[in-house]
């Protein structure tokens, strides 16, 4: 009974984590639609990347494969978000609109 419950909780937690790690894609979608990053910085995506890489390495060491699965997925999502962010900032600056979040006065 205990191992079945643990398996159910592990599976549910994996899917919940994947859902949580997908949430930045909605922010990126809005940035692409608006062709602007607004006041957003890349630091959130970098933090997600570092978090997911760290948990993936821990999961590999512990052989916790659901943990490795969802955090490897999160790492890919974070890289996609960072690249999109940098592309949008580049396009925004090429159009003569410096990004507020990356311009220092």
BELNOR-V886570 format. One line per field, one symbol per residue. ss: DSSP state (2 for helix, 1 for strand, 0 for the rest). Layout:
ss = ???
This chain:
ss = 022222222222222222222202222222222200000000222222222222222222220022222222222222222222222222222200000222000
